[in-house]
Amino acid sequence: MGGLVEGWLLLVPKKHFICVGALPESLAFEFEQLKGVAASSYKTSTVALAHLSTGLIDVGETLAVGVDHAHLHILPARFDLLSAASPFLPENTRWRTAGLPECRAAYSDSKDYLYLEQEIGKGQIAVDDNFGSQLFRRGIARELGVPAEYNWREFPHSDNIERTITRAREWFSQDSVAAGGLEAAA
């Protein structure tokens, strides 16, 4: 929902996990492989990102990210997403090199985390007590010149979703993806 740009995909496991950091090591290779296949379908720079707000998990309320199932966003981007999202981040946000193990560590420590790959395969993570909701989306919407349309609940951008579904069917019909436990969804 809410693809601000055409080509916005979500990589999701078929089996339920609360976040990317909760994915077991046994799915890591398959997850990385499918992410690479999806990203290679783009003709422009690609970004992968994830956000988990763990603060509400223990009390059984809705997560700040709005989706309590593991997902990784993969989208085409022609701008520096970290710079675009910076105005919406806590002042003391610090980024460090990361991958799935660091997401697992943040999840295990019950910390909110933001995970970003501006270049696929080169991840960064920031950990905090409470990042809030839709920070990356706010930055993307601002860069696109539609800052008020960041909220996927209010602005589903159905036209972009429909075009993405059509393109994704073309990409993945080429039998280039052999993923039994993970899927890419528009």
N, C-alpha and C positions, 0 to 999 in steps of 0.2 A: 504494500500500500504506500502511496505517497511518493512515487518516483519523481523527484524534482527534475530529473533529466532522463531522456530516452537511454535505455541500456542499463538502468539501475537494477541489479540482481540481488537476491538474498540467497546465500548458501546456508542450507539448513539440514541438520541430521534428521533422518526419519524417526529414530528413537528419541524420546524426550530427554533433553539435558537442559538445565536452567540457563546456561550461558556457554560461550565458547570455552571459557576456563574450566568448565565441568566435563568437557569431552575427554574420554579416556585415551590414554596413550595408544591403545589399539586402533583408534580411528585417525590418529594424527597424520599418518602417511596419506591415507585416502583423502582426508580433508585438504591437505596441502596440494595434492595432485589435482583435485577438482577445482580448487581455487586457481591454480595455474592455468588449467584448461579454459576456465571461464574468462580469466583476465586476458589470455592470449587472443580471444575473439575480438578484442577491441583494436581499433586502428589508431587510438590516441592514448595518452597517459591514463593509467588505471589506478584507482584507489580502493583499498580494502579497509574496512573499519568495523569496530565492534565497541559496544559500551555496555557495561553492566553496573547497575546500581544494586548493591547487595544489602543495603541498609534495611530494606523492608522484607527480605526473604523470611527471616525468623518469625515475624509476626503474621505471616500469611497474607499480607496485603499485596496490592498490585505493585509491580516494579515501576520505578520511575521511567524506564525505557519503554514501558507499555506493552512489551511482549515477553512473557515469561517462558521462552523457548530459545535455545541457542540459535544464533544467526550471525552471519557475517555479511555486511553490505559490500558489494563490489560494483563500482560505477566508473564511468569515464569522467575524467576531470582534466581541465586545462589550466588549473590554478593550484596554488599551494594551500592545501586544506588546513594544515596546521596554522598557518598565518590567518586564514579566514575564520577559523574557530576561536582563535586566541581571545578576542574581546568577550567571549562568553564563558571562558574558563576562569576558575578561581585564580587569584593573583599569584599564588605560590605554586602553581602547577609546574612540575618538573618531568621531563620526558627522558626515557632511557631506552637503549636498544633492547628488543624483546621478540619473543615468539610465543608459541602455544605454552611452553613451560612457564613463562612468566605470567601468562593469563591464568594458568592453573594455580600458581602461587598466590596471586591476588585473590582469586576466588576462595582458595583454602583459608586465607587470612580474613575473609569476609570484608574485603575492601572494594569500594567502587573502583572501576578501572575504565580507562579509555585505551583502545588499541587501534593503531593506525599503521597502514602500509601505504605510503605515497608511491613507493616503488615496490611492486609485488615481490615478496620474499625478504624485504628489509623492514621489519616491524619496529614500532616504538610503543611504549606503554607509559601511561601516567596513572598513578594510584592516589586516591584521596578518600576522605570519609564521606563526601557527598558532592558529586559533580552536578547533579540536577539532570534535567531532561532535554533531549534533542539538541545537544550542543553542536555536534557536527552538522546536523541539518540546518541549524540557525546560520552557521558559517556558509554553507553551500547556498542557501536561499539568498543570503546577503550578496555573495559573489555573483549570483545569477540576476541580481537586480530586482528580486521579489522577496525582500526580507520578511514581509508579513505572512508569506506562504510556507513557512518551514514546518508547520504542524501537519503531520500526515493524516490526523483524524479530521481536520477541517478542510484540508486541501489534498484530496487523493491523487490529483493529476492523472486521472484515468486514461487520458489520451497517450501519455508517455508509457503507461503500463501496457496498453494494448499494442503499441508499436514495439515495445521491448519483448513482449510475448512472441510476436511475429518473428522478430530477429532471433530470439533465443531458440525457437523451434528450428530455424535454419541452421544455426550454429551447432546445436546438439543432435540434429538428425544425421550428421555426418559420421555417426558412430565413433566419434573421437573421445567419448566419455564412457569409461567403464567403472561406474560408481554404484556399488550395491547398497551402501548405507547412507549416502548423502545425495542431495539434489540441489540444483540451482533453481530458484523460483523468481519470477518477476513480481 
